[in-house]
Amino acid sequence: MRECGEDFSEFCWSFVDGKPIQNDWDEIGQVPAQTSLAVEMSKALKGKGYKFVGPVIVYAWMQAVGLVNDHLTCCHRHAPIKAMGAG
């Protein structure tokens, strides 16, 4: 992507309009393994030649890097992370 003049960070954040998705899950069973957005990002990454980027892996990565806040509402990290994404 860099060789084509594309910024990976901008590419990724464009899927969430530059702001983390803030979910309010109460129970672990509510947290999805993948979403339609993860499917979309997976297809876009595959189209750019990336491998091993199925929607489940992509969604887990989106959670890990902060594109999605899936901490349960009872988790001590939910509110602080939600506040960070509000700005």
mmCIF file of the C-alpha atoms, coordinates in Angstrom:
data_MODEL
# 
_entry.id   MODEL 
# 
loop_
_atom_site.group_PDB 
_atom_site.id 
_atom_site.type_symbol 
_atom_site.label_atom_id 
_atom_site.label_alt_id 
_atom_site.label_comp_id 
_atom_site.label_asym_id 
_atom_site.label_entity_id 
_atom_site.label_seq_id 
_atom_site.pdbx_PDB_ins_code 
_atom_site.Cartn_x 
_atom_site.Cartn_y 
_atom_site.Cartn_z 
_atom_site.occupancy 
_atom_site.B_iso_or_equiv 
_atom_site.pdbx_formal_charge 
_atom_site.auth_seq_id 
_atom_site.auth_comp_id 
_atom_site.auth_asym_id 
_atom_site.auth_atom_id 
_atom_site.pdbx_PDB_model_num 
ATOM 1  C CA . MET A 1 1  ? 0.000   0.000   0.000  1.00 0.00 ? 1  MET A CA 1 
ATOM 2  C CA . ARG A 1 2  ? 2.823   2.368   0.855  1.00 0.00 ? 2  ARG A CA 1 
ATOM 3  C CA . GLU A 1 3  ? 4.339   1.873   -2.585 1.00 0.00 ? 3  GLU A CA 1 
ATOM 4  C CA . CYS A 1 4  ? 0.977   2.930   -4.071 1.00 0.00 ? 4  CYS A CA 1 
ATOM 5  C CA . GLY A 1 5  ? 0.853   6.055   -1.903 1.00 0.00 ? 5  GLY A CA 1 
ATOM 6  C CA . GLU A 1 6  ? -1.793  4.679   0.449  1.00 0.00 ? 6  GLU A CA 1 
ATOM 7  C CA . ASP A 1 7  ? -1.712  5.088   4.222  1.00 0.00 ? 7  ASP A CA 1 
ATOM 8  C CA . PHE A 1 8  ? -2.684  1.891   6.040  1.00 0.00 ? 8  PHE A CA 1 
ATOM 9  C CA . SER A 1 9  ? -3.942  3.730   9.102  1.00 0.00 ? 9  SER A CA 1 
ATOM 10 C CA . GLU A 1 10 ? -6.173  6.037   7.061  1.00 0.00 ? 10 GLU A CA 1 
ATOM 11 C CA . PHE A 1 11 ? -7.458  3.042   5.116  1.00 0.00 ? 11 PHE A CA 1 
ATOM 12 C CA . CYS A 1 12 ? -8.424  1.201   8.319  1.00 0.00 ? 12 CYS A CA 1 
ATOM 13 C CA . TRP A 1 13 ? -9.967  4.179   10.103 1.00 0.00 ? 13 TRP A CA 1 
ATOM 14 C CA . SER A 1 14 ? -12.012 5.021   7.002  1.00 0.00 ? 14 SER A CA 1 
ATOM 15 C CA . PHE A 1 15 ? -14.185 1.984   7.737  1.00 0.00 ? 15 PHE A CA 1 
ATOM 16 C CA . VAL A 1 16 ? -15.335 3.553   11.021 1.00 0.00 ? 16 VAL A CA 1 
ATOM 17 C CA . ASP A 1 17 ? -15.378 7.181   9.813  1.00 0.00 ? 17 ASP A CA 1 
ATOM 18 C CA . GLY A 1 18 ? -12.352 7.995   11.960 1.00 0.00 ? 18 GLY A CA 1 
ATOM 19 C CA . LYS A 1 19 ? -14.052 7.194   15.290 1.00 0.00 ? 19 LYS A CA 1 
ATOM 20 C CA . PRO A 1 20 ? -14.111 3.930   17.226 1.00 0.00 ? 20 PRO A CA 1 
ATOM 21 C CA . ILE A 1 21 ? -17.352 1.991   17.270 1.00 0.00 ? 21 ILE A CA 1 
ATOM 22 C CA . GLN A 1 22 ? -18.675 2.030   20.839 1.00 0.00 ? 22 GLN A CA 1 
ATOM 23 C CA . ASN A 1 23 ? -20.687 -1.057  21.717 1.00 0.00 ? 23 ASN A CA 1 
ATOM 24 C CA . ASP A 1 24 ? -22.554 -1.542  24.978 1.00 0.00 ? 24 ASP A CA 1 
ATOM 25 C CA . TRP A 1 25 ? -22.626 -5.283  25.454 1.00 0.00 ? 25 TRP A CA 1 
ATOM 26 C CA . ASP A 1 26 ? -23.845 -6.525  28.839 1.00 0.00 ? 26 ASP A CA 1 
ATOM 27 C CA . GLU A 1 27 ? -22.985 -10.203 28.360 1.00 0.00 ? 27 GLU A CA 1 
ATOM 28 C CA . ILE A 1 28 ? -20.167 -11.997 26.584 1.00 0.00 ? 28 ILE A CA 1 
ATOM 29 C CA . GLY A 1 29 ? -22.686 -13.896 24.457 1.00 0.00 ? 29 GLY A CA 1 
ATOM 30 C CA . GLN A 1 30 ? -23.727 -10.625 22.830 1.00 0.00 ? 30 GLN A CA 1 
ATOM 31 C CA . VAL A 1 31 ? -20.254 -9.896  21.409 1.00 0.00 ? 31 VAL A CA 1 
ATOM 32 C CA . PRO A 1 32 ? -20.129 -11.042 17.786 1.00 0.00 ? 32 PRO A CA 1 
ATOM 33 C CA . ALA A 1 33 ? -17.263 -13.023 16.277 1.00 0.00 ? 33 ALA A CA 1 
ATOM 34 C CA . GLN A 1 34 ? -17.570 -10.936 13.122 1.00 0.00 ? 34 GLN A CA 1 
ATOM 35 C CA . THR A 1 35 ? -19.698 -8.151  11.705 1.00 0.00 ? 35 THR A CA 1 
ATOM 36 C CA . SER A 1 36 ? -20.710 -6.966  8.266  1.00 0.00 ? 36 SER A CA 1 
ATOM 37 C CA . LEU A 1 37 ? -18.089 -4.237  8.630  1.00 0.00 ? 37 LEU A CA 1 
ATOM 38 C CA . ALA A 1 38 ? -15.407 -6.861  9.292  1.00 0.00 ? 38 ALA A CA 1 
ATOM 39 C CA . VAL A 1 39 ? -16.572 -8.734  6.189  1.00 0.00 ? 39 VAL A CA 1 
ATOM 40 C CA . GLU A 1 40 ? -16.273 -5.512  4.181  1.00 0.00 ? 40 GLU A CA 1 
ATOM 41 C CA . MET A 1 41 ? -12.792 -4.755  5.522  1.00 0.00 ? 41 MET A CA 1 
ATOM 42 C CA . SER A 1 42 ? -11.719 -8.357  4.954  1.00 0.00 ? 42 SER A CA 1 
ATOM 43 C CA . LYS A 1 43 ? -12.754 -8.176  1.307  1.00 0.00 ? 43 LYS A CA 1 
ATOM 44 C CA . ALA A 1 44 ? -10.976 -4.836  0.859  1.00 0.00 ? 44 ALA A CA 1 
ATOM 45 C CA . LEU A 1 45 ? -7.770  -6.193  2.398  1.00 0.00 ? 45 LEU A CA 1 
ATOM 46 C CA . LYS A 1 46 ? -7.915  -9.329  0.254  1.00 0.00 ? 46 LYS A CA 1 
ATOM 47 C CA . GLY A 1 47 ? -8.389  -7.076  -2.763 1.00 0.00 ? 47 GLY A CA 1 
ATOM 48 C CA . LYS A 1 48 ? -5.125  -5.381  -1.855 1.00 0.00 ? 48 LYS A CA 1 
ATOM 49 C CA . GLY A 1 49 ? -3.335  -8.713  -1.702 1.00 0.00 ? 49 GLY A CA 1 
ATOM 50 C CA . TYR A 1 50 ? -3.403  -9.379  2.036  1.00 0.00 ? 50 TYR A CA 1 
ATOM 51 C CA . LYS A 1 51 ? -3.658  -12.987 3.174  1.00 0.00 ? 51 LYS A CA 1 
ATOM 52 C CA . PHE A 1 52 ? -5.064  -14.538 6.379  1.00 0.00 ? 52 PHE A CA 1 
ATOM 53 C CA . VAL A 1 53 ? -7.572  -11.690 6.784  1.00 0.00 ? 53 VAL A CA 1 
ATOM 54 C CA . GLY A 1 54 ? -10.910 -13.432 7.127  1.00 0.00 ? 54 GLY A CA 1 
ATOM 55 C CA . PRO A 1 55 ? -13.734 -11.525 8.834  1.00 0.00 ? 55 PRO A CA 1 
ATOM 56 C CA . VAL A 1 56 ? -13.285 -13.206 12.234 1.00 0.00 ? 56 VAL A CA 1 
ATOM 57 C CA . ILE A 1 57 ? -9.577  -12.378 12.322 1.00 0.00 ? 57 ILE A CA 1 
ATOM 58 C CA . VAL A 1 58 ? -10.241 -8.868  11.054 1.00 0.00 ? 58 VAL A CA 1 
ATOM 59 C CA . TYR A 1 59 ? -12.883 -8.272  13.737 1.00 0.00 ? 59 TYR A CA 1 
ATOM 60 C CA . ALA A 1 60 ? -10.563 -9.500  16.483 1.00 0.00 ? 60 ALA A CA 1 
ATOM 61 C CA . TRP A 1 61 ? -7.888  -7.173  15.112 1.00 0.00 ? 61 TRP A CA 1 
ATOM 62 C CA . MET A 1 62 ? -10.377 -4.265  15.026 1.00 0.00 ? 62 MET A CA 1 
ATOM 63 C CA . GLN A 1 63 ? -11.046 -4.899  18.726 1.00 0.00 ? 63 GLN A CA 1 
ATOM 64 C CA . ALA A 1 64 ? -7.346  -5.181  19.549 1.00 0.00 ? 64 ALA A CA 1 
ATOM 65 C CA . VAL A 1 65 ? -6.323  -1.917  17.878 1.00 0.00 ? 65 VAL A CA 1 
ATOM 66 C CA . GLY A 1 66 ? -9.258  0.149   19.129 1.00 0.00 ? 66 GLY A CA 1 
ATOM 67 C CA . LEU A 1 67 ? -11.443 0.451   16.056 1.00 0.00 ? 67 LEU A CA 1 
ATOM 68 C CA . VAL A 1 68 ? -14.152 -1.257  18.112 1.00 0.00 ? 68 VAL A CA 1 
ATOM 69 C CA . ASN A 1 69 ? -14.811 -1.064  21.860 1.00 0.00 ? 69 ASN A CA 1 
ATOM 70 C CA . ASP A 1 70 ? -16.309 -4.416  22.782 1.00 0.00 ? 70 ASP A CA 1 
ATOM 71 C CA . HIS A 1 71 ? -15.494 -4.346  26.486 1.00 0.00 ? 71 HIS A CA 1 
ATOM 72 C CA . LEU A 1 72 ? -18.556 -5.439  28.441 1.00 0.00 ? 72 LEU A CA 1 
ATOM 73 C CA . THR A 1 73 ? -20.350 -2.618  30.237 1.00 0.00 ? 73 THR A CA 1 
ATOM 74 C CA . CYS A 1 74 ? -19.413 -4.240  33.570 1.00 0.00 ? 74 CYS A CA 1 
ATOM 75 C CA . CYS A 1 75 ? -15.698 -4.199  32.658 1.00 0.00 ? 75 CYS A CA 1 
ATOM 76 C CA . HIS A 1 76 ? -13.595 -1.531  34.370 1.00 0.00 ? 76 HIS A CA 1 
ATOM 77 C CA . ARG A 1 77 ? -12.118 -0.619  30.932 1.00 0.00 ? 77 ARG A CA 1 
ATOM 78 C CA . HIS A 1 78 ? -15.431 -0.018  29.128 1.00 0.00 ? 78 HIS A CA 1 
ATOM 79 C CA . ALA A 1 79 ? -16.127 3.534   30.325 1.00 0.00 ? 79 ALA A CA 1 
ATOM 80 C CA . PRO A 1 80 ? -12.553 4.888   30.052 1.00 0.00 ? 80 PRO A CA 1 
ATOM 81 C CA . ILE A 1 81 ? -12.168 3.533   26.532 1.00 0.00 ? 81 ILE A CA 1 
ATOM 82 C CA . LYS A 1 82 ? -15.593 4.838   25.556 1.00 0.00 ? 82 LYS A CA 1 
ATOM 83 C CA . ALA A 1 83 ? -14.564 8.284   26.857 1.00 0.00 ? 83 ALA A CA 1 
ATOM 84 C CA . MET A 1 84 ? -11.346 8.187   24.795 1.00 0.00 ? 84 MET A CA 1 
ATOM 85 C CA . GLY A 1 85 ? -13.376 7.572   21.649 1.00 0.00 ? 85 GLY A CA 1 
ATOM 86 C CA . ALA A 1 86 ? -15.832 10.386  22.338 1.00 0.00 ? 86 ALA A CA 1 
ATOM 87 C CA . GLY A 1 87 ? -13.396 13.154  21.416 1.00 0.00 ? 87 GLY A CA 1 
# 
